[in-house]
Amino acid sequence: MKKITVLGHTPVTVSVMIEVPDNAVLTESEIYAKAVKKFGGIRSYLGNGGNDKLIGVEGDGESISADESVTFDDFLI
């Protein structure tokens, strides 16, 4: 019996907490720039039988979560 790897995707939301002084007034682009600078990135972690099975975020105050169900739309034979 042959095996087929079926691929899918889902949007995820990533959050990062930044610190600013109480009296600071930042523009939207400044807030995003600070978030980009602070974000540690998405990482693959070892688990569930391989090193491509778990994903997470790197730094403190960061989180990642799936927003929708997975949509399968491709496959490899």
C-alpha positions in Angstrom: 0.0 0.0 0.0 1.4 3.4 -0.9 1.4 6.5 1.3 0.5 9.9 0.2 1.5 13.0 2.2 -1.4 15.5 2.1 -0.6 19.2 2.8 -2.8 21.9 4.2 -2.6 25.4 5.6 -4.4 27.5 8.2 -3.9 31.2 9.2 -2.2 31.7 12.6 -2.1 34.7 14.9 1.2 35.6 16.5 1.5 38.1 19.3 4.4 39.8 20.9 4.4 42.1 23.9 6.4 45.4 23.7 7.2 47.9 26.4 6.9 51.6 26.0 7.1 54.5 28.5 3.7 55.5 30.0 3.8 58.9 28.4 4.9 57.7 24.9 2.7 58.4 21.9 3.6 56.0 19.1 2.3 55.9 15.6 0.9 52.6 14.2 4.1 52.1 12.1 6.3 52.7 15.2 4.3 50.1 17.1 4.7 47.5 14.3 8.4 48.3 14.0 9.0 47.7 17.7 7.1 44.4 17.4 9.2 43.3 14.5 12.4 44.1 16.3 11.3 42.3 19.5 9.8 39.2 17.9 12.0 36.1 18.3 10.5 34.3 15.4 8.6 31.0 14.7 10.6 27.9 15.5 10.2 24.2 14.8 10.6 22.0 17.8 11.3 18.3 18.2 8.3 16.3 19.2 5.6 13.8 18.1 8.1 11.7 16.2 10.1 14.3 14.3 11.6 17.8 14.3 8.9 19.3 12.1 5.9 18.4 14.2 5.7 21.2 16.7 5.9 24.9 16.2 6.2 27.7 18.7 7.5 31.1 19.4 10.9 31.9 20.9 10.6 34.8 23.4 8.8 35.7 26.6 5.5 37.5 26.0 5.0 35.8 22.6 2.3 33.4 21.6 1.0 31.6 18.5 -2.4 30.1 17.8 -4.4 28.7 14.9 -7.3 30.9 13.8 -9.2 28.4 11.6 -9.5 24.7 10.7 -6.9 23.3 8.4 -7.7 23.4 4.6 -6.0 20.5 2.7 -5.1 21.6 -0.8 -2.1 19.7 -2.0 -0.4 16.4 -1.8 2.9 14.6 -2.5 3.2 11.0 -3.9 
